[in-house]
Amino acid sequence: MIVVNIHCIGDSDMDIRHLTAFVTAAKSLSITEAAKRLYISQSSLSKQISELEQTIGVKLFIRHYRSLELTAAGKYLLKEGDSLIQKANEILNNTRQVQLGMRGILKIGCFTSQLPFMPDVLKKFYTLYPQIKLDIQIYPLKTIEELLMRNELDFGFITKLGQQLEYRQFCSQLVYRLPLAFVLPVNHPLAGESAITPSVLAKESFMVLSQEEPQDGVNWLIQLCQRHGFTPQIAFKSNHFESILWQVGAGMGVSFTARHPKISIPETVSVVDILDEDALRNTLVIWKNTNSNPAIPLFLKVLTSIACIS
């Protein structure tokens, strides 16, 4: 039974059923009509209204032979009681939505803004669950992991390069895969090629994201090049890929990136595919298995329906 704590004369509590019975009768000014709407007998409805009048110690209706008339107190209670019932129903509905994961907040950390699938995922999720707020921030990989451990994030989007996708610390799911390509100055002799092997760049200076951004980026490049007979000369590291593109465009070295039409590349550089089966950038979503946010499975379902392995 739901009890609304309305303190009345005699410090009694008023049952929401009695208030609903009164409001229904007050709107129709007919016991017969109100009983039909509530699917109860006229005698039961009359009893509930009488009990309410006794509880709060006021007369709510002037009873005529075939109709009802509200007293001044009844008119006041109709106005306030109707609002109270609507609010109670809203609270109960919101409570159910919270349990189902349809209301609340999802906090998401992304390692990069270059996630081509994300706009479609967010659009569909907001359409299905408009009451769930999405808080999306860009963080370094280590920060994403720390926030997930402290339950200050619900999801993290990270990248791993190559074929090895094992992620022991958290639950993980592969959601997107893109081919990797070399980034060359637009006037480089190989800039017009559609694809090249790493060995043809053995004498070049490489510019890469720093060791922590992501952790396996530099290691992946070194292993790739060593499989093709050389150790890369790493001339520059940066936490921001935009600065790497500027330097490549200025002819100061070469780099690599994921290939996708929605990833913006300046005109000063050329993108050439890498001839190696390990040249892949994988986007994984990670989350903590003990996180009880009920919106987590809802987001995963939408993510799986939109994102793809390409």
SEGUVEX-840814 format. One line per field, with one value per residue: residue number from 1; residue in one letter; x, y, z of N, C-alpha, C in turn. Coordinates in steps of 0.02 Angstrom, whole numbers, plus 50000, padded with zeros to 5 digits. Each point is the difference from the previous one (the first is absolute). Example, Ala and Ser with C-alpha at 12.3 -4.5 7.8 and 13.67 -1.06 7.14 Angstrom:
nr	c(1:2) .
rest	c(a:s) .
n.u	c(50660:49982) .
n.v	c(49716:50053) .
n.w	c(50390:49964) .
ca.u	c(49955:50042) .
ca.v	c(50059:50059) .
ca.w	c(50000:50003) .
c.u	c(50045:49961) .
c.v	c(50060:50055) .
c.w	c(50000:50037) .
END
This chain:
nr	c(1:2:3:4:5:6:7:8:9:10:11:12:13:14:15:16:17:18:19:20:21:22:23:24:25:26:27:28:29:30:31:32:33:34:35:36:37:38:39:40:41:42:43:44:45:46:47:48:49:50:51:52:53:54:55:56:57:58:59:60:61:62:63:64:65:66:67:68:69:70:71:72:73:74:75:76:77:78:79:80:81:82:83:84:85:86:87:88:89:90:91:92:93:94:95:96:97:98:99:100:101:102:103:104:105:106:107:108:109:110:111:112:113:114:115:116:117:118:119:120:121:122:123:124:125:126:127:128:129:130:131:132:133:134:135:136:137:138:139:140:141:142:143:144:145:146:147:148:149:150:151:152:153:154:155:156:157:158:159:160:161:162:163:164:165:166:167:168:169:170:171:172:173:174:175:176:177:178:179:180:181:182:183:184:185:186:187:188:189:190:191:192:193:194:195:196:197:198:199:200:201:202:203:204:205:206:207:208:209:210:211:212:213:214:215:216:217:218:219:220:221:222:223:224:225:226:227:228:229:230:231:232:233:234:235:236:237:238:239:240:241:242:243:244:245:246:247:248:249:250:251:252:253:254:255:256:257:258:259:260:261:262:263:264:265:266:267:268:269:270:271:272:273:274:275:276:277:278:279:280:281:282:283:284:285:286:287:288:289:290:291:292:293:294:295:296:297:298:299:300:301:302:303:304:305:306:307:308:309:310) .
rest	c(m:i:v:v:n:i:h:c:i:g:d:s:d:m:d:i:r:h:l:t:a:f:v:t:a:a:k:s:l:s:i:t:e:a:a:k:r:l:y:i:s:q:s:s:l:s:k:q:i:s:e:l:e:q:t:i:g:v:k:l:f:i:r:h:y:r:s:l:e:l:t:a:a:g:k:y:l:l:k:e:g:d:s:l:i:q:k:a:n:e:i:l:n:n:t:r:q:v:q:l:g:m:r:g:i:l:k:i:g:c:f:t:s:q:l:p:f:m:p:d:v:l:k:k:f:y:t:l:y:p:q:i:k:l:d:i:q:i:y:p:l:k:t:i:e:e:l:l:m:r:n:e:l:d:f:g:f:i:t:k:l:g:q:q:l:e:y:r:q:f:c:s:q:l:v:y:r:l:p:l:a:f:v:l:p:v:n:h:p:l:a:g:e:s:a:i:t:p:s:v:l:a:k:e:s:f:m:v:l:s:q:e:e:p:q:d:g:v:n:w:l:i:q:l:c:q:r:h:g:f:t:p:q:i:a:f:k:s:n:h:f:e:s:i:l:w:q:v:g:a:g:m:g:v:s:f:t:a:r:h:p:k:i:s:i:p:e:t:v:s:v:v:d:i:l:d:e:d:a:l:r:n:t:l:v:i:w:k:n:t:n:s:n:p:a:i:p:l:f:l:k:v:l:t:s:i:a:c:i:s) .
n.u	c(50042:49983:50038:49961:50056:49934:50031:49947:49937:50023:50043:49947:50009:50001:49960:50046:49975:49997:50061:50019:49969:50025:50062:49992:49974:50051:50035:49968:50007:50021:49968:49945:50012:50017:49950:49967:50024:49984:49948:49964:49970:49939:49982:50045:49980:49936:50017:50037:49950:49954:50040:50007:49934:49992:50044:49980:49940:49989:49949:50002:49943:49958:49966:49985:49939:50016:50028:50060:50014:50055:50023:50012:49996:49945:49983:50021:49970:49950:50012:50010:49944:49971:50031:49979:49942:50000:50020:49955:49957:50021:49998:49941:49979:50026:49971:49947:50003:50012:49953:49965:50032:49937:50027:50035:50062:50029:50054:50022:50055:50024:50040:49956:49999:50048:49936:50007:49995:50035:49999:50004:50048:50026:49991:50016:50052:50012:49990:50034:50049:49953:49979:50041:50033:50034:50049:50024:50058:50050:50028:50059:50033:50055:49979:49986:50055:50031:49967:50013:50060:49995:49974:50047:50010:49952:50025:50046:50017:50034:50063:50002:50066:49987:50020:50043:49943:50041:49951:50048:50014:49967:49934:50002:49987:50020:50003:50064:50011:50058:50014:50063:50020:50052:50026:50001:50055:49959:50061:49986:50056:49981:49989:50017:50035:49967:50056:50034:50057:50003:50029:49954:49982:50045:50010:49935:49987:49983:49939:49997:49943:50004:50045:49975:50006:49979:49996:49960:49991:50047:49980:49938:50018:50032:49951:49958:50039:50008:49936:50009:50040:49968:50036:49939:50017:49989:49980:49935:49984:49935:49968:50013:49956:49964:50039:49988:49936:50005:50035:49957:49949:50041:49993:49981:49958:49987:49938:49952:49944:49941:49978:49968:49947:49978:50059:50003:50023:50049:49995:50036:49958:50029:49946:50044:49962:49999:50047:49957:49988:50053:49992:49979:49952:49999:49937:50016:49943:50018:49985:49983:50016:50024:50003:49958:50027:49933:50028:50045:49958:49964:50053:50018:49935:49994:50053:49978:49942:50041:50044:50055:50017:50042) .
n.v	c(49940:50050:50029:50051:50024:50009:50044:49972:50020:50002:50033:49990:49941:50027:49948:49986:49941:50024:50025:49944:49967:50043:50001:49934:49996:50038:49964:49945:50015:49936:49972:49999:50059:50026:49965:50018:50061:49989:49975:50040:49974:50024:49945:49965:50033:49996:49937:49996:50032:49962:49948:50027:50013:49939:49977:50042:49976:49994:50038:49953:49968:50037:49953:50001:49998:50034:50043:50022:50036:50029:49988:50054:49959:49975:50064:50017:49949:50015:50065:49997:49964:50032:50056:49985:49981:50052:50036:49969:50006:50063:50005:49967:50037:50055:49977:49983:50061:50023:49959:50023:50049:50022:50011:50055:49978:50005:49983:50032:49964:50044:49954:49999:50056:49962:50003:49979:49946:50041:50045:49946:49977:50060:50009:49937:50004:50062:49975:49945:50036:50043:49959:49964:50034:50024:49982:50032:49972:50039:49940:50006:49950:50021:50060:49975:49965:50054:50038:49952:49995:50067:49968:50039:49945:49998:50038:49965:50044:49945:50007:49946:49995:49977:49937:50018:49973:49959:50007:49985:50063:50005:50001:49967:50042:49965:50065:50011:49989:50032:50002:49985:50062:50003:50050:50023:50039:50047:50026:49951:49969:49976:50065:49985:49960:49946:49962:49996:49966:49986:49949:50026:50001:49952:50046:49996:50062:49965:50022:49992:49974:50034:49971:50050:50024:49938:49957:49969:50066:50023:49958:50016:50064:49995:49964:50046:50050:49974:49986:50064:49981:50045:50041:50024:50053:50002:50050:49985:50018:49989:50036:50038:49964:50053:50002:49934:50010:50050:49960:49950:50042:50016:49934:49999:49960:49938:49979:49981:49980:50002:49959:50058:50001:49981:49969:50060:50006:50039:50050:50016:49951:49942:49962:49954:49953:49964:49971:49988:49935:50023:50031:49995:50045:49971:50015:50001:49976:50032:49956:50020:49936:50037:50037:50025:50049:50001:50060:49966:49951:50054:50030:49944:49993:50065:49998:49941:50032:50048:49987:49998:49941:50046) .
n.w	c(50000:49959:50044:49988:50024:49999:50039:50028:50010:50061:49959:49959:49972:49940:49991:49953:50021:50062:49991:49971:50049:50045:49973:49992:50062:50022:49956:50018:50066:49995:50052:49963:49971:50060:50026:49946:50008:50064:49966:50039:50053:49992:50032:49963:49946:50016:50015:49944:49968:50031:49988:49939:49997:50025:49956:49953:50018:49935:49981:49953:50012:49963:50031:49936:49978:49946:50041:49989:50054:49975:50061:50037:50053:49973:49983:50061:50030:49960:50007:50066:50011:49950:50019:50062:49975:49959:50054:50038:49950:49995:50068:50001:49949:50029:50056:49965:49972:50061:50025:49949:50032:50003:50059:49999:50009:49941:50032:49946:50001:49956:49973:49951:49966:49974:50017:49938:50039:50040:49950:49960:50040:50007:49935:49987:50041:49979:49939:50018:50027:49983:50049:49962:50044:49949:50041:49946:50019:49978:50010:50031:49971:50032:49981:49940:50004:50023:49956:49956:50024:49999:49948:49977:49965:49954:49950:49969:49954:49984:49980:49962:49989:49939:50005:50047:50021:50031:50045:50043:50005:49942:50003:49943:49951:49948:49985:49985:49936:49997:49935:50013:49995:49958:50036:49937:49994:49980:50010:50044:49980:50061:50001:49938:50040:49981:49998:50058:49995:50065:49968:49960:50063:49988:49953:50011:50020:50055:49994:50066:50020:50057:50038:50036:49939:49987:50048:49955:49990:50042:50047:49981:49996:50058:50026:49974:50016:50060:49993:49982:50049:50037:50036:50012:49966:50065:49963:50007:50063:49996:50044:49948:49967:50016:50053:50002:49984:50044:50041:49992:50003:50050:49991:50064:49968:50022:49993:50043:49970:50027:49953:49994:49958:50060:49993:50026:49939:50020:49957:50053:50013:49989:49992:50019:49975:50057:49965:50048:50012:50032:49943:50063:50000:50059:49997:50063:50022:50055:50047:50060:50010:50050:49946:50045:49965:50008:49987:50032:50015:50017:50026:50031:50012:50015:50039:50020:50004:50023:50049:49965:49977:49980) .
ca.u	c(49958:50038:49974:50026:50002:49969:49982:49936:49973:50008:50066:49989:50027:49947:50014:49993:49939:49945:50007:49981:49927:49970:50013:49959:49931:49996:50003:49938:49944:49952:50025:49990:50050:50066:50008:50014:50068:50046:49984:49979:49929:49982:50004:50071:50023:49971:50034:50067:49994:49980:50059:50045:49972:50010:50072:50025:49955:49963:49951:50026:49944:49930:49969:49932:49967:50032:50064:50043:50024:50059:50005:50061:50056:50003:50031:50072:50031:50000:50056:50064:50003:50011:50072:50037:49994:50042:50069:50013:50005:50063:50054:49999:50022:50072:50032:50002:50048:50067:50013:50009:50055:49974:50010:50063:50056:50055:50062:50041:50066:50027:50071:50007:49937:49994:49958:49950:49935:49970:49940:49941:49985:49971:49935:49952:49991:49958:49931:49969:50002:50013:50007:50068:50049:50065:50056:50055:50061:50061:50051:50054:49982:50009:49946:49939:50005:49994:49931:49959:50013:49968:49928:49985:49981:49964:50031:50058:50015:50072:50023:50055:50024:50020:49953:49992:49947:49987:50000:49986:49979:49929:49961:50014:49965:50022:49942:50016:50067:50019:50068:50050:50035:50054:49988:50061:49993:49966:50050:50043:50000:49952:49934:49949:49987:49940:50021:50072:50024:50039:50072:50020:50008:50051:50045:49961:49989:49930:49970:49949:49972:50045:49995:49939:49940:49987:50058:50031:50010:50070:50021:49973:50039:50066:49992:49982:50059:50049:49979:50018:50072:50035:49974:49984:50031:49945:50029:49956:49941:49953:49936:49946:50013:49998:50068:50038:49981:50032:50071:50004:49986:50057:50055:50047:49998:49939:49964:49947:49935:49945:49970:49927:49979:49980:50058:50025:50072:50015:50022:50074:50024:49969:49989:50016:49987:50057:49993:50015:49936:49995:49989:49930:49984:49938:49968:49967:49966:50017:49960:50014:49947:49961:49960:49929:49958:49956:50002:50057:49979:49962:50048:50036:49956:49999:50067:50008:49958:50023:50071:50013:50070:50010) .
ca.v	c(50060:50062:50050:50068:50029:50066:50007:50034:50008:49938:49972:49936:49992:49990:49948:50026:49974:50044:50063:49986:49993:50067:50041:49974:50020:50072:50021:49982:50020:49946:49938:49947:50006:49990:49928:49966:50015:49967:49928:49977:50011:50066:49999:50003:50068:50043:49985:50029:50073:50014:49988:50056:50058:49988:50004:50069:50039:50052:49977:50014:50004:50008:49945:50009:49936:49967:50031:50024:50068:50008:50054:50040:49956:49951:50031:50006:49934:49977:50032:49976:49927:49978:50010:49952:49934:50001:49998:49933:49956:50015:49972:49928:49984:50012:49947:49941:50013:49993:49928:49972:50034:50047:50067:50005:50029:49957:50037:49966:50029:49980:50014:50044:50024:49970:49940:50015:49970:50027:50041:49958:49966:50048:50021:49946:49991:50056:49989:49947:50013:50073:50020:49983:50050:49975:50044:49972:50040:49972:49990:49952:49931:49985:50033:49960:49941:50020:50021:49939:49963:50037:50006:50069:49992:49939:49970:50031:49980:50000:49969:49953:49991:49932:49945:49980:50042:49981:50055:49962:50039:50017:49969:50037:49978:50033:50032:50030:49984:50038:49987:50051:50023:50047:50070:50026:50066:49995:50000:49943:49959:49945:50027:49982:49928:49980:49962:49987:49960:50041:49999:50056:50060:49984:50056:50058:50017:49990:50043:49957:50019:49980:49931:49989:50023:49949:49966:49952:50030:49998:49929:49970:50024:49968:49930:49999:50014:49947:49943:50016:50003:50059:50033:50068:50058:50042:50067:50048:49973:50053:49977:50023:49979:50058:50028:49954:50014:50063:49988:49958:50044:50044:49960:49983:49929:49964:49972:49955:50016:49959:50027:50003:50063:50051:50025:50057:50001:50062:49992:49999:49931:49948:49939:49942:49938:49959:49930:49954:49979:50025:50073:50010:50037:49973:50039:49957:50031:49963:50018:49961:49950:50010:50061:49980:50048:49961:50025:49970:49953:50036:50033:49948:49975:50050:50001:49941:50006:50053:49993:49942:49983:50012) .
ca.w	c(50000:49997:50046:49991:50067:50006:50070:50004:50067:50038:49982:49967:49932:49952:49951:49932:49970:50019:49964:49931:49999:50006:49941:49945:50012:49996:49930:49965:50043:49998:50029:49950:49947:50028:50015:49936:49978:50045:49999:50067:50012:50026:50073:50019:49988:50052:50063:49999:50007:50069:50042:49989:50036:50072:50015:50001:50042:49963:49952:49933:49952:50017:49963:49976:49985:49943:49983:50053:49994:50041:50048:49990:50016:49946:49942:50012:49999:49931:49966:50026:49998:49931:49988:50040:49968:49940:50022:50026:49942:49967:50041:49992:49933:49997:50039:49956:49947:50028:50007:49933:49967:49951:50026:50037:49964:49980:49993:49949:49986:49935:49991:49942:49970:49933:50004:49948:50014:50061:49990:49988:50063:50047:49973:50011:50072:50025:49975:50039:50072:50007:50070:50024:49979:49981:50015:49961:50007:49971:50052:49985:50015:50071:50038:49989:50042:50070:50013:49999:50062:50055:49982:49979:49930:49985:49942:49969:49931:49991:49938:50002:49932:49982:50007:50069:50030:50069:50048:50060:50058:49998:49946:49938:49940:49939:49968:49936:49976:49941:49977:50013:49940:50012:49983:49968:49971:49936:49946:50009:49938:50004:50019:49952:50001:50037:50058:50001:50056:50046:49985:49955:50042:50049:50013:50019:50071:50018:50052:50030:50064:50054:50023:50039:49964:50051:50027:49954:49935:49980:49997:49939:49943:50002:49981:49929:49959:50010:49958:49931:49993:50025:50061:49980:50034:50027:50007:50035:50033:50021:50028:49956:49931:49956:49995:49958:49931:49979:49987:49939:49943:49989:49973:50053:50015:49981:50058:49978:50028:49975:49938:49999:49968:50048:50036:49962:49984:49963:49931:49997:50009:49960:50038:49958:50038:50021:49979:50055:50029:50068:49996:50019:50061:50029:50054:50049:50056:50061:50058:50060:50005:50062:49995:50001:49964:49956:49931:49965:49946:49948:49956:49963:49947:49946:49971:49958:49940:49956:49983:49956:49988:49928) .
c.u	c(50044:49968:50033:49996:49976:49976:49939:49980:50005:50066:49993:50034:49943:50021:49987:49937:49940:50004:49981:49924:49967:50009:49958:49927:49992:50000:49934:49938:49944:50032:49995:50054:50070:50013:50015:50072:50052:49991:49988:49926:49988:50007:50073:50028:49974:50035:50069:49998:49982:50060:50050:49975:50011:50074:50023:49953:49965:49949:50022:49945:49937:49963:49927:49973:50036:50068:50037:50019:50059:49993:50063:50061:50009:50033:50075:50035:50001:50061:50067:50007:50014:50074:50041:49997:50043:50073:50018:50008:50065:50059:50004:50025:50075:50039:50006:50052:50072:50019:50014:50059:49978:50005:50064:50053:50051:50061:50048:50065:50027:50073:50012:49931:49988:49965:49943:49930:49962:49939:49937:49979:49963:49930:49948:49986:49955:49928:49964:49993:50014:50009:50069:50048:50067:50053:50062:50060:50058:50053:50058:49979:50005:49944:49935:50001:49990:49928:49952:50008:49964:49925:49980:49988:49962:50030:50063:50008:50075:50018:50056:50019:50020:49945:49985:49951:49986:50005:49978:49967:49925:49964:50013:49961:50027:49940:50016:50072:50014:50070:50046:50037:50057:49976:50066:49989:49971:50048:50050:49998:49949:49929:49945:49983:49936:50017:50075:50016:50041:50073:50022:50009:50055:50045:49964:50001:49926:49978:49939:49971:50044:49982:49935:49936:49993:50062:50035:50016:50072:50025:49974:50041:50069:49995:49983:50063:50052:49981:50019:50074:50035:49967:49987:50037:49943:50029:49959:49941:49956:49938:49941:50017:50000:50070:50044:49984:50032:50073:50009:49988:50057:50061:50050:50000:49936:49967:49949:49935:49949:49970:49924:49979:49983:50058:50034:50076:50015:50028:50075:50028:49962:49995:50008:49992:50064:49987:50024:49934:49991:49986:49927:49995:49932:49975:49962:49962:50015:49956:50016:49942:49958:49959:49926:49954:49956:49999:50057:49978:49960:50048:50038:49958:49998:50068:50011:49960:50026:50072:50012:50075:50010:50073) .
c.v	c(50062:50051:50066:50034:50072:50007:50044:50008:49933:49966:49931:49999:49982:49949:50028:49974:50044:50066:49990:49994:50068:50040:49977:50021:50076:50025:49986:50025:49949:49936:49944:50001:49986:49927:49961:50011:49963:49925:49972:50013:50070:50001:50004:50070:50047:49990:50032:50076:50018:49991:50057:50062:49993:50009:50072:50047:50056:49966:50022:50009:50021:49950:50016:49931:49963:50029:50022:50072:50007:50056:50040:49957:49948:50028:50008:49932:49972:50027:49971:49925:49973:50006:49948:49929:49996:49994:49930:49950:50011:49970:49924:49979:50010:49946:49937:50010:49995:49927:49968:50032:50053:50072:50001:50032:49946:50044:49960:50037:49973:50019:50050:50024:49969:49932:50009:49974:50036:50045:49959:49964:50047:50021:49946:49991:50055:49992:49949:50017:50074:50023:49983:50053:49967:50053:49970:50047:49964:49997:49959:49930:49984:50031:49962:49939:50017:50018:49940:49962:50033:50008:50072:50003:49934:49962:50037:49975:50008:49969:49951:49985:49927:49949:49981:50047:49984:50061:49971:50040:50013:49954:50042:49970:50039:50029:50029:49983:50039:49980:50057:50017:50047:50070:50029:50073:49995:49998:49942:49956:49943:50023:49979:49926:49985:49961:49986:49954:50045:50006:50059:50065:49990:50059:50063:50011:49994:50047:49963:50032:49971:49931:49987:50013:49970:49961:49957:50030:49996:49928:49967:50021:49965:49927:49992:50008:49944:49938:50011:50019:50062:50024:50073:50053:50046:50068:50046:49963:50057:49968:50018:49984:50059:50029:49955:50013:50064:49987:49956:50044:50047:49961:49978:49926:49968:49973:49950:50020:49950:50033:49996:50067:50056:50026:50053:49998:50063:49986:49995:49930:49953:49936:49940:49936:49962:49927:49954:49984:50025:50075:50016:50044:49977:50047:49952:50043:49957:50025:49953:49952:50007:50064:49981:50049:49962:50024:49968:49951:50034:50033:49948:49973:50048:50001:49942:50005:50051:49989:49937:49989:50006:49990) .
c.w	c(50000:50046:49987:50068:49999:50071:50007:50073:50036:49983:49968:49933:49953:49948:49930:49966:50017:49962:49926:49992:50002:49935:49941:50007:49992:49929:49963:50038:49997:50028:49949:49947:50026:50015:49936:49978:50042:50003:50071:50008:50028:50076:50024:49990:50053:50067:50002:50009:50071:50047:49994:50037:50075:50019:50005:50037:49965:49954:49931:49949:50035:49957:49983:49980:49944:49982:50063:49987:50047:50050:49985:50013:49945:49938:50008:49995:49929:49963:50022:49995:49931:49983:50037:49970:49938:50018:50025:49942:49962:50037:49991:49930:49992:50037:49958:49944:50025:50006:49932:49962:49951:50024:50039:49957:49983:49989:49956:49991:49935:49995:49943:49977:49932:50005:49951:50015:50055:49988:49990:50063:50048:49977:50015:50074:50028:49977:50042:50074:50014:50072:50029:49973:49986:50013:49967:50003:49965:50055:49972:50023:50074:50042:49992:50045:50073:50018:49999:50066:50059:49988:49984:49925:49994:49942:49981:49929:49991:49934:50016:49927:49988:50013:50072:50035:50073:50046:50067:50055:50003:49950:49937:49942:49940:49964:49932:49981:49936:49978:50018:49935:50020:49980:49976:49980:49930:49941:50006:49937:50000:50015:49952:49998:50039:50063:49994:50059:50045:49981:49956:50039:50052:50017:50022:50076:50014:50056:50026:50062:50055:50027:50036:49960:49930:50020:49948:49932:49976:49994:49936:49939:49997:49977:49926:49957:50006:49960:49927:49994:50025:50065:49983:50041:50022:50018:50044:50030:50024:50030:49954:49928:49952:49991:49958:49926:49974:49980:49939:49939:49984:49974:50051:50018:49974:50063:49975:50035:49975:49938:50005:49970:50050:50043:49957:49993:49960:49930:49993:50009:49954:50042:49954:50042:50015:49980:50056:50035:50072:50002:50012:50062:50024:50055:50045:50050:50061:50057:50057:50012:50063:49999:49992:49964:49950:49928:49960:49946:49945:49951:49958:49942:49941:49965:49952:49935:49950:49977:49960:49996:49925:49980) .
END
